[in-house]
Amino acid sequence: MQTHPGRLGEILDTLAFATDPAMRGDMLVDFADRFREVPPEVAQRPFPPVHRIPACESDAYLWGVLQPDRTLRLYFAVESPSGISAKALSFILDRSLSGLDPREVARITPDVVTDIFRANISMGKGLGLMSMVRAVQTVARQAARHLEAGGALPAVFPRAGD
């Protein structure tokens, strides 16, 4: 049995109660409604291209901010107003992974997209959402390397060339 980092397992357990696809869809829409994008003190439009998540249909962006307590805080922006799935996933990733050691965050795997959305998404959307998870892995690994190298805190990731 796979263990998930942070509170991700709890969120997946909550979603598992929704055996009816309509009920599960309602839960995901609720998560999307609770999404809050990156605050202006972290990033402002136009967002730097290094933060853009590749292959995401909803034009999403990611920031990982390494906190003074050596934990990672995730922030997202989803530019498409109809990006409900991207907003739901962003909320879930932030809620379950922010505040963890970056090495713990890096344990997440793209198959969590299937756990969350099941077969209710198109192949293109699924690939974009998996790209979001891979971006989180990349940011977490960069942050962990930064900590191991004794880098200054706070620090923002991703960084070009890292």
N, C-alpha and C positions, 0 to 999 in steps of 0.2 A: 504494500500500500504506500502510495506516494504521500509524503508530508509536504505541506506547502508552507512557505515562509510567512511569518507574521500572522495577521488575522485572516489571511486569505482562506484558510480551511474553514473558518467560521462562516465567512460569506458564502462559500460554496455549499456548506451544509444548509444555510438558509435558502439558497436557490434550489437545493434538492427537494425541499418541501413542496415546491411548485411543480407538481406532476402534470398539471394541465398547461399546455403551451400558452394559452391566453393569460393565465395567471403569472407564468414566468415572464412573459412579455411585459405585463404590467409592472412587475418588480424591476425589470431592467429599465423601463421608462422612468420609474421613480428614481432609480440610481442616476439616470441621465439628468433628471430635473434637479438633483442635489449637487451636480457638478458645479464647481466654481473654478473659473480659469485663473491662470497665473496672475498674481497681484502686480500692480505697476511697480512696486519697489524691487521686484525680481526681473521683470522684462516689460518692455513697451513695444507697440507696433511702430514700424514694421519689424517683425521678429527676425533675428539673424538666421540665415539659412542653415547654419550648423545645428540648430535646434529642431529643424524640420524632420519629421519622422518619414522616412522613405516608404513609398508604396501605400500610404494611407490615403484612401479616397476622400477623407474628410479634412484634409490639409491640417494635420495635427502637429503640434510642437511639444517638446519635452525639455524641462530643466530639472537637474538634480542638484540640490544645494546641500553641500556637506556642512553640517551644523557644528558649532563649537563643542558640543558634547560627542562629536565623532559619529553622529547618526546622519542618515540621508533623508532629505525631505524632497518629495516629488511634486512638481507643478506641471500642469498641462494647459495648452490652449487648443481649442478645436474651432477652426475657422468656418466650417460649414454649419449653417443653422440647422440642417437636417441630419447632422452627424450624431444621431441618438446612440448608436452602438459605440462609437468612439468616446462619446461623453460618458456613457455608462461604464465602459472599461476604464477610462481615466479616473472616474470616481472610485471604482473598486481598487485599482492599483494604488492610488493615493491613500485611501482609507486603510488598506491592509498592509502596506509596505513602508509608508513614511514613518520615520522615527526608529527605524532598524539600522543596525550596522550594515554598511554597504555590501559586505560579503554575504550577509543573510539575504539581502534584496536580490543579489545576483543569482540566487538559487532558483528563482522563478523560471518556468519554462513556457514556451509558446503554446504547448498543448492545453494550457489553462483556458485559452480562448474557446476550445471545444467544450471544456467543462462548464463554462459560463453560458455560451450561446447555443450549445448543442448543434443541431443541423439546421438551425433557423437563420443562417446567413449564407449569402452567395460566396462562391469561391474567391472572387476579387475582394469582397469585404473581409472575409476570413484572413486572407493573406495580409491585408492592411492592418488588421487588428493584431495578428501575430507579429508584424513588424513593430507595432507599438511595444509589445512585450520584449522583443529583441533589443529595442532601443533602451528600455529600462535596464536590461542586463548589461548593455554596453556602458551606460552611465554609471551603474553600480560598480562595475569592474574598474572604470577609470577612477572613481572616487576611492576605491580600496587601494589602488596603486598609489594614489596621491597620499593617502594616510601612511602607507608603508614607507614612502619616501620622505616622510616628515614634512609634508607640504603645509603651508599656512591655511588656517581656518578663519572664517568660512570660505568655501570655494564653490564655484558653479561649473557644472558639467552638462552636456559634453563640451569638450574642447577640441578644436580643429587640430589634427595631427597627433592626438593622444591615442 
